[in-house]
């Protein structure tokens, strides 16, 4: 059993219970999910929607990958 890393999303508000700073991002079965730690409301964004949200002229300088 592997432990999933959960990261809080600063300033995010839960669409169900309106609580701020209770949303966490984690990966489950290679799918990114967001969950409210207060009311347990979950959201999953389909892969196609993630690709469609990429900005046309955005350039990535580098990707930060923290050590485990």
Biopython code that builds the backbone (N, CA, C, O; Angstrom):
import numpy as np
from Bio.PDB.StructureBuilder import StructureBuilder

atoms = [
    (1, "UNK", "N", (0.847, -1.185, 0.000)),
    (1, "UNK", "CA", (0.000, 0.000, 0.000)),
    (1, "UNK", "C", (0.891, 1.247, 0.000)),
    (1, "UNK", "O", (1.711, 1.432, 0.900)),
    (2, "UNK", "N", (0.725, 2.083, -1.001)),
    (2, "UNK", "CA", (1.536, 3.294, -1.081)),
    (2, "UNK", "C", (0.767, 4.487, -0.517)),
    (2, "UNK", "O", (-0.455, 4.571, -0.634)),
    (3, "UNK", "N", (1.499, 5.388, 0.086)),
    (3, "UNK", "CA", (0.893, 6.572, 0.680)),
    (3, "UNK", "C", (0.882, 7.693, -0.356)),
    (3, "UNK", "O", (1.933, 8.070, -0.873)),
    (4, "UNK", "N", (-0.300, 8.228, -0.659)),
    (4, "UNK", "CA", (-0.425, 9.315, -1.620)),
    (4, "UNK", "C", (-0.038, 10.630, -0.973)),
    (4, "UNK", "O", (-0.441, 10.925, 0.152)),
    (5, "UNK", "N", (0.759, 11.429, -1.704)),
    (5, "UNK", "CA", (1.084, 12.771, -1.229)),
    (5, "UNK", "C", (-0.122, 13.660, -1.471)),
    (5, "UNK", "O", (-0.705, 13.646, -2.554)),
    (6, "UNK", "N", (-0.490, 14.425, -0.469)),
    (6, "UNK", "CA", (-1.605, 15.349, -0.586)),
    (6, "UNK", "C", (-1.057, 16.750, -0.353)),
    (6, "UNK", "O", (-0.335, 16.994, 0.613)),
    (7, "UNK", "N", (-1.406, 17.665, -1.248)),
    (7, "UNK", "CA", (-0.918, 19.041, -1.157)),
    (7, "UNK", "C", (-2.103, 19.981, -1.090)),
    (7, "UNK", "O", (-3.015, 19.914, -1.914)),
    (8, "UNK", "N", (-2.079, 20.862, -0.095)),
    (8, "UNK", "CA", (-3.146, 21.852, 0.031)),
    (8, "UNK", "C", (-3.028, 22.893, -1.074)),
    (8, "UNK", "O", (-1.927, 23.248, -1.495)),
    (9, "UNK", "N", (-4.180, 23.379, -1.540)),
    (9, "UNK", "CA", (-4.241, 24.419, -2.561)),
    (9, "UNK", "C", (-4.572, 25.721, -1.844)),
    (9, "UNK", "O", (-5.710, 25.940, -1.429)),
    (10, "UNK", "N", (-3.585, 26.570, -1.705)),
    (10, "UNK", "CA", (-3.732, 27.823, -0.964)),
    (10, "UNK", "C", (-4.771, 28.733, -1.618)),
    (10, "UNK", "O", (-4.717, 28.984, -2.822)),
    (11, "UNK", "N", (-5.700, 29.217, -0.828)),
    (11, "UNK", "CA", (-6.703, 30.166, -1.304)),
    (11, "UNK", "C", (-7.889, 29.538, -2.007)),
    (11, "UNK", "O", (-8.807, 30.252, -2.410)),
    (12, "UNK", "N", (-7.898, 28.216, -2.169)),
    (12, "UNK", "CA", (-9.009, 27.545, -2.857)),
    (12, "UNK", "C", (-10.209, 27.426, -1.927)),
    (12, "UNK", "O", (-10.062, 27.216, -0.723)),
    (13, "UNK", "N", (-11.398, 27.563, -2.505)),
    (13, "UNK", "CA", (-12.650, 27.456, -1.759)),
    (13, "UNK", "C", (-13.435, 26.267, -2.278)),
    (13, "UNK", "O", (-13.554, 26.082, -3.489)),
    (14, "UNK", "N", (-13.966, 25.465, -1.382)),
    (14, "UNK", "CA", (-14.764, 24.302, -1.755)),
    (14, "UNK", "C", (-16.086, 24.768, -2.376)),
    (14, "UNK", "O", (-16.782, 25.595, -1.787)),
    (15, "UNK", "N", (-16.440, 24.251, -3.553)),
    (15, "UNK", "CA", (-17.694, 24.660, -4.181)),
    (15, "UNK", "C", (-18.931, 24.130, -3.472)),
    (15, "UNK", "O", (-20.033, 24.631, -3.696)),
    (16, "UNK", "N", (-18.766, 23.120, -2.618)),
    (16, "UNK", "CA", (-19.914, 22.530, -1.930)),
    (16, "UNK", "C", (-20.176, 23.189, -0.577)),
    (16, "UNK", "O", (-21.311, 23.569, -0.288)),
    (17, "UNK", "N", (-19.133, 23.330, 0.262)),
    (17, "UNK", "CA", (-19.346, 23.852, 1.623)),
    (17, "UNK", "C", (-18.805, 25.265, 1.820)),
    (17, "UNK", "O", (-18.934, 25.827, 2.908)),
    (18, "UNK", "N", (-18.196, 25.852, 0.776)),
    (18, "UNK", "CA", (-17.657, 27.216, 0.800)),
    (18, "UNK", "C", (-16.540, 27.438, 1.808)),
    (18, "UNK", "O", (-16.269, 28.584, 2.168)),
    (19, "UNK", "N", (-15.885, 26.383, 2.273)),
    (19, "UNK", "CA", (-14.758, 26.530, 3.196)),
    (19, "UNK", "C", (-13.497, 26.867, 2.413)),
    (19, "UNK", "O", (-13.238, 26.287, 1.358)),
    (20, "UNK", "N", (-12.711, 27.813, 2.936)),
    (20, "UNK", "CA", (-11.475, 28.206, 2.263)),
    (20, "UNK", "C", (-10.291, 27.469, 2.868)),
    (20, "UNK", "O", (-10.271, 27.170, 4.062)),
    (21, "UNK", "N", (-9.298, 27.178, 2.018)),
    (21, "UNK", "CA", (-8.057, 26.499, 2.409)),
    (21, "UNK", "C", (-8.292, 25.096, 2.962)),
    (21, "UNK", "O", (-7.584, 24.657, 3.868)),
    (22, "UNK", "N", (-9.281, 24.395, 2.420)),
    (22, "UNK", "CA", (-9.538, 23.011, 2.827)),
    (22, "UNK", "C", (-9.371, 22.036, 1.666)),
    (22, "UNK", "O", (-9.617, 20.839, 1.818)),
    (23, "UNK", "N", (-8.950, 22.547, 0.501)),
    (23, "UNK", "CA", (-8.845, 21.712, -0.688)),
    (23, "UNK", "C", (-7.437, 21.122, -0.813)),
    (23, "UNK", "O", (-6.444, 21.839, -0.686)),
    (24, "UNK", "N", (-7.359, 19.814, -1.061)),
    (24, "UNK", "CA", (-6.086, 19.145, -1.252)),
    (24, "UNK", "C", (-6.059, 18.480, -2.622)),
    (24, "UNK", "O", (-7.078, 18.000, -3.118)),
    (25, "UNK", "N", (-4.873, 18.463, -3.221)),
    (25, "UNK", "CA", (-4.654, 17.834, -4.518)),
    (25, "UNK", "C", (-3.863, 16.560, -4.297)),
    (25, "UNK", "O", (-2.885, 16.555, -3.549)),
    (26, "UNK", "N", (-4.283, 15.468, -4.950)),
    (26, "UNK", "CA", (-3.548, 14.213, -4.841)),
    (26, "UNK", "C", (-3.760, 13.402, -6.111)),
    (26, "UNK", "O", (-4.651, 13.705, -6.905)),
    (27, "UNK", "N", (-2.943, 12.374, -6.303)),
    (27, "UNK", "CA", (-3.042, 11.508, -7.467)),
    (27, "UNK", "C", (-3.477, 10.126, -6.997)),
    (27, "UNK", "O", (-2.889, 9.547, -6.084)),
    (28, "UNK", "N", (-4.527, 9.607, -7.646)),
    (28, "UNK", "CA", (-5.043, 8.281, -7.323)),
    (28, "UNK", "C", (-5.248, 7.521, -8.629)),
    (28, "UNK", "O", (-6.008, 7.967, -9.489)),
    (29, "UNK", "N", (-4.590, 6.395, -8.788)),
    (29, "UNK", "CA", (-4.658, 5.605, -10.020)),
    (29, "UNK", "C", (-4.292, 6.444, -11.247)),
    (29, "UNK", "O", (-4.949, 6.362, -12.285)),
    (30, "UNK", "N", (-3.242, 7.245, -11.115)),
    (30, "UNK", "CA", (-2.734, 8.118, -12.182)),
    (30, "UNK", "C", (-3.737, 9.180, -12.627)),
    (30, "UNK", "O", (-3.663, 9.664, -13.757)),
    (31, "UNK", "N", (-4.667, 9.544, -11.755)),
    (31, "UNK", "CA", (-5.646, 10.589, -12.043)),
    (31, "UNK", "C", (-5.542, 11.644, -10.948)),
    (31, "UNK", "O", (-5.588, 11.320, -9.761)),
    (32, "UNK", "N", (-5.399, 12.933, -11.354)),
    (32, "UNK", "CA", (-5.351, 14.010, -10.367)),
    (32, "UNK", "C", (-6.751, 14.272, -9.825)),
    (32, "UNK", "O", (-7.715, 14.393, -10.580)),
    (33, "UNK", "N", (-6.839, 14.357, -8.512)),
    (33, "UNK", "CA", (-8.116, 14.614, -7.848)),
    (33, "UNK", "C", (-7.945, 15.740, -6.845)),
    (33, "UNK", "O", (-6.854, 15.959, -6.318)),
    (34, "UNK", "N", (-9.029, 16.449, -6.589)),
    (34, "UNK", "CA", (-9.058, 17.498, -5.575)),
    (34, "UNK", "C", (-10.185, 17.140, -4.615)),
    (34, "UNK", "O", (-11.287, 16.785, -5.035)),
    (35, "UNK", "N", (-9.890, 17.239, -3.303)),
    (35, "UNK", "CA", (-10.884, 16.878, -2.295)),
    (35, "UNK", "C", (-10.893, 17.904, -1.176)),
    (35, "UNK", "O", (-9.846, 18.429, -0.797)),
    (36, "UNK", "N", (-12.069, 18.187, -0.653)),
    (36, "UNK", "CA", (-12.212, 19.046, 0.511)),
    (36, "UNK", "C", (-12.041, 18.181, 1.759)),
    (36, "UNK", "O", (-12.726, 17.170, 1.914)),
    (37, "UNK", "N", (-11.133, 18.573, 2.642)),
    (37, "UNK", "CA", (-10.888, 17.785, 3.851)),
    (37, "UNK", "C", (-12.000, 17.978, 4.886)),
    (37, "UNK", "O", (-12.088, 17.219, 5.851)),
    (38, "UNK", "N", (-12.849, 18.991, 4.686)),
    (38, "UNK", "CA", (-13.939, 19.245, 5.620)),
    (38, "UNK", "C", (-15.196, 18.436, 5.276)),
    (38, "UNK", "O", (-15.736, 17.733, 6.129)),
    (39, "UNK", "N", (-15.663, 18.539, 4.013)),
    (39, "UNK", "CA", (-16.913, 17.859, 3.635)),
    (39, "UNK", "C", (-16.687, 16.661, 2.712)),
    (39, "UNK", "O", (-17.638, 15.959, 2.370)),
    (40, "UNK", "N", (-15.433, 16.420, 2.305)),
    (40, "UNK", "CA", (-15.020, 15.287, 1.465)),
    (40, "UNK", "C", (-15.573, 15.334, 0.041)),
    (40, "UNK", "O", (-15.639, 14.305, -0.631)),
    (41, "UNK", "N", (-15.971, 16.516, -0.423)),
    (41, "UNK", "CA", (-16.388, 16.689, -1.812)),
    (41, "UNK", "C", (-15.176, 16.485, -2.706)),
    (41, "UNK", "O", (-14.118, 17.057, -2.448)),
    (42, "UNK", "N", (-15.315, 15.665, -3.768)),
    (42, "UNK", "CA", (-14.198, 15.393, -4.674)),
    (42, "UNK", "C", (-14.499, 15.889, -6.075)),
    (42, "UNK", "O", (-15.645, 15.887, -6.526)),
    (43, "UNK", "N", (-13.429, 16.318, -6.761)),
    (43, "UNK", "CA", (-13.535, 16.722, -8.153)),
    (43, "UNK", "C", (-12.421, 16.049, -8.937)),
    (43, "UNK", "O", (-11.296, 15.919, -8.455)),
    (44, "UNK", "N", (-12.743, 15.624, -10.143)),
    (44, "UNK", "CA", (-11.776, 15.009, -11.044)),
    (44, "UNK", "C", (-11.929, 15.705, -12.382)),
    (44, "UNK", "O", (-13.043, 15.861, -12.881)),
    (45, "UNK", "N", (-10.810, 16.127, -12.968)),
    (45, "UNK", "CA", (-10.869, 16.785, -14.264)),
    (45, "UNK", "C", (-10.422, 15.795, -15.332)),
    (45, "UNK", "O", (-9.338, 15.222, -15.228)),
    (46, "UNK", "N", (-11.253, 15.585, -16.369)),
    (46, "UNK", "CA", (-10.868, 14.650, -17.430)),
    (46, "UNK", "C", (-9.589, 15.104, -18.122)),
    (46, "UNK", "O", (-9.322, 16.302, -18.220)),
    (47, "UNK", "N", (-8.800, 14.147, -18.601)),
    (47, "UNK", "CA", (-7.514, 14.453, -19.214)),
    (47, "UNK", "C", (-7.657, 15.417, -20.391)),
    (47, "UNK", "O", (-6.811, 16.294, -20.565)),
    (48, "UNK", "N", (-8.691, 15.278, -21.192)),
    (48, "UNK", "CA", (-8.908, 16.158, -22.335)),
    (48, "UNK", "C", (-9.121, 17.600, -21.913)),
    (48, "UNK", "O", (-8.676, 18.516, -22.605)),
    (49, "UNK", "N", (-9.793, 17.821, -20.791)),
    (49, "UNK", "CA", (-10.032, 19.176, -20.299)),
    (49, "UNK", "C", (-8.742, 19.813, -19.807)),
    (49, "UNK", "O", (-8.558, 21.023, -19.940)),
    (50, "UNK", "N", (-7.857, 19.019, -19.245)),
    (50, "UNK", "CA", (-6.569, 19.537, -18.773)),
    (50, "UNK", "C", (-5.741, 20.003, -19.960)),
    (50, "UNK", "O", (-5.147, 21.081, -19.913)),
    (51, "UNK", "N", (-5.692, 19.219, -21.007)),
    (51, "UNK", "CA", (-4.932, 19.589, -22.192)),
    (51, "UNK", "C", (-5.531, 20.818, -22.862)),
    (51, "UNK", "O", (-4.792, 21.654, -23.382)),
    (52, "UNK", "N", (-6.866, 20.945, -22.861)),
    (52, "UNK", "CA", (-7.523, 22.081, -23.483)),
    (52, "UNK", "C", (-7.327, 23.370, -22.719)),
    (52, "UNK", "O", (-7.503, 24.451, -23.281)),
    (53, "UNK", "N", (-6.966, 23.280, -21.445)),
    (53, "UNK", "CA", (-6.789, 24.471, -20.615)),
    (53, "UNK", "C", (-5.401, 25.079, -20.756)),
    (53, "UNK", "O", (-5.150, 26.151, -20.206)),
    (54, "UNK", "N", (-4.507, 24.438, -21.466)),
    (54, "UNK", "CA", (-3.153, 24.954, -21.655)),
    (54, "UNK", "C", (-3.201, 26.239, -22.474)),
    (54, "UNK", "O", (-3.865, 26.302, -23.508)),
    (55, "UNK", "N", (-2.501, 27.251, -22.006)),
    (55, "UNK", "CA", (-2.481, 28.537, -22.714)),
    (55, "UNK", "C", (-1.615, 28.454, -23.949)),
    (55, "UNK", "O", (-0.568, 27.807, -23.942)),
    (56, "UNK", "N", (-2.049, 29.104, -25.003)),
    (56, "UNK", "CA", (-1.410, 28.982, -26.307)),
    (56, "UNK", "C", (0.045, 29.438, -26.299)),
    (56, "UNK", "O", (0.895, 28.755, -26.870)),
    (57, "UNK", "N", (0.359, 30.568, -25.674)),
    (57, "UNK", "CA", (1.709, 31.124, -25.749)),
    (57, "UNK", "C", (2.507, 30.913, -24.459)),
    (57, "UNK", "O", (3.539, 31.555, -24.259)),
    (58, "UNK", "N", (2.046, 30.034, -23.601)),
    (58, "UNK", "CA", (2.735, 29.797, -22.337)),
    (58, "UNK", "C", (4.032, 29.031, -22.575)),
    (58, "UNK", "O", (4.076, 28.094, -23.372)),
    (59, "UNK", "N", (5.083, 29.443, -21.875)),
    (59, "UNK", "CA", (6.361, 28.749, -21.964)),
    (59, "UNK", "C", (6.775, 28.316, -20.564)),
    (59, "UNK", "O", (6.681, 29.090, -19.612)),
    (60, "UNK", "N", (7.227, 27.093, -20.450)),
    (60, "UNK", "CA", (7.667, 26.558, -19.174)),
    (60, "UNK", "C", (9.174, 26.719, -19.090)),
    (60, "UNK", "O", (9.908, 26.263, -19.966)),
    (61, "UNK", "N", (9.627, 27.373, -18.026)),
    (61, "UNK", "CA", (11.063, 27.554, -17.819)),
    (61, "UNK", "C", (11.654, 26.307, -17.186)),
    (61, "UNK", "O", (12.735, 25.864, -17.577)),
    (62, "UNK", "N", (10.963, 25.742, -16.221)),
    (62, "UNK", "CA", (11.438, 24.542, -15.548)),
    (62, "UNK", "C", (10.348, 23.972, -14.677)),
    (62, "UNK", "O", (9.379, 24.662, -14.362)),
    (63, "UNK", "N", (10.489, 22.730, -14.286)),
    (63, "UNK", "CA", (9.505, 22.073, -13.438)),
    (63, "UNK", "C", (10.194, 21.711, -12.131)),
    (63, "UNK", "O", (11.235, 21.055, -12.127)),
    (64, "UNK", "N", (9.598, 22.150, -11.011)),
    (64, "UNK", "CA", (10.149, 21.864, -9.700)),
    (64, "UNK", "C", (9.657, 20.501, -9.247)),
    (64, "UNK", "O", (8.451, 20.268, -9.167)),
    (65, "UNK", "N", (10.589, 19.595, -8.949)),
    (65, "UNK", "CA", (10.245, 18.277, -8.458)),
    (65, "UNK", "C", (10.935, 18.063, -7.119)),
    (65, "UNK", "O", (12.141, 17.820, -7.074)),
    (66, "UNK", "N", (10.170, 18.150, -6.015)),
    (66, "UNK", "CA", (10.794, 17.988, -4.698)),
    (66, "UNK", "C", (11.271, 16.548, -4.500)),
    (66, "UNK", "O", (10.679, 15.600, -5.016)),
    (67, "UNK", "N", (12.342, 16.415, -3.750)),
    (67, "UNK", "CA", (12.868, 15.080, -3.454)),
    (67, "UNK", "C", (11.928, 14.381, -2.490)),
    (67, "UNK", "O", (11.328, 15.016, -1.623)),
    (68, "UNK", "N", (11.803, 13.061, -2.645)),
    (68, "UNK", "CA", (10.929, 12.265, -1.757)),
    (68, "UNK", "C", (11.572, 12.068, -0.417)),
    (68, "UNK", "O", (10.990, 11.427, 0.458)),
]
sb = StructureBuilder()
sb.init_structure("model")
sb.init_model(0)
sb.init_chain("A")
sb.init_seg("    ")
for serial, (resi, resn, name, xyz) in enumerate(atoms, 1):
    if name == "N":
        sb.init_residue(resn, " ", resi, " ")
    sb.init_atom(name, np.array(xyz, "f"), 0.0, 1.0, " ", f" {name:<3s}", serial, name[0])
structure = sb.get_structure()
